[in-house]
Amino acid sequence: LTGYIAAFGWHTARLGDHLVYANYYPRLLDSHVRLGRALHDLGREGVVSGFALGDAGAAAYHSDLRALDTYGLTSHRIAREGVSADV
């Protein structure tokens, strides 16, 4: 019985983690798209010419600016074109 309760508790905690991420990721993606579009507008106005952001993928793609992904993407070209020999 104790083993069953422990396993049920562990599984329930893990399920809760998954539900948090399932709700969090779409909101994160939406906010990064909106940030990218806002940066694009600022770039067209000449206010910014580039930016650095952890996980810059969606923001870099939608901004059309030079971007540095501090988590490893490292280039706006990768966000637009993917990894290639030129990059």
C-alpha positions in Angstrom: 0.0 0.0 0.0 2.8 2.4 0.9 4.5 1.8 -2.5 1.2 2.4 -4.3 0.7 5.7 -2.5 4.3 6.8 -3.2 4.0 5.9 -6.9 0.6 7.6 -7.2 2.0 10.8 -5.6 5.1 10.8 -7.9 2.9 10.3 -11.0 0.5 13.0 -9.9 3.3 15.4 -9.3 4.8 14.6 -12.8 1.4 15.1 -14.4 1.1 18.5 -12.7 4.5 19.4 -14.2 3.3 18.5 -17.7 0.1 20.5 -17.3 2.1 23.6 -16.3 4.4 23.3 -19.4 1.4 22.5 -21.7 -0.2 25.8 -20.6 3.1 27.8 -20.4 4.6 27.1 -23.8 1.8 28.4 -26.0 1.8 31.6 -24.0 5.6 31.9 -24.2 5.5 31.4 -28.0 2.8 34.0 -28.4 4.6 36.5 -26.3 7.9 35.9 -28.3 6.0 36.4 -31.6 4.6 39.7 -30.3 8.0 40.8 -29.1 9.5 40.0 -32.5 6.8 42.0 -34.2 7.3 44.9 -31.8 11.1 44.8 -32.4 10.4 44.7 -36.2 8.4 47.9 -35.9 11.2 49.5 -33.8 13.7 48.4 -36.3 11.8 50.1 -39.2 11.7 53.3 -37.1 15.5 53.1 -36.6 15.2 52.7 -32.9 17.0 49.3 -32.7 19.1 47.3 -35.1 19.6 44.1 -33.2 19.0 42.4 -29.9 20.1 39.5 -27.7 17.6 37.2 -26.0 17.7 33.7 -24.5 15.6 31.5 -26.8 15.4 34.1 -29.5 13.9 31.8 -32.2 10.4 33.3 -32.7 11.4 36.8 -31.7 14.4 36.7 -34.1 12.3 35.3 -36.9 9.5 37.9 -36.6 11.8 40.8 -36.0 13.9 40.5 -39.1 16.8 42.1 -37.1 20.2 40.9 -36.2 19.7 38.7 -33.1 21.9 36.8 -30.8 20.4 33.9 -29.0 22.1 33.6 -25.7 21.0 30.0 -25.3 22.7 28.7 -28.5 20.9 29.7 -31.7 23.6 32.4 -32.2 22.3 33.9 -35.4 19.2 35.5 -36.9 20.2 33.7 -40.1 19.6 30.3 -38.5 16.1 31.4 -37.4 15.3 32.4 -41.0 17.3 29.9 -43.1 18.2 27.0 -40.8 21.7 25.7 -40.3 23.8 25.7 -43.5 27.4 25.7 -44.6 27.2 29.5 -45.2 26.3 30.1 -41.5 
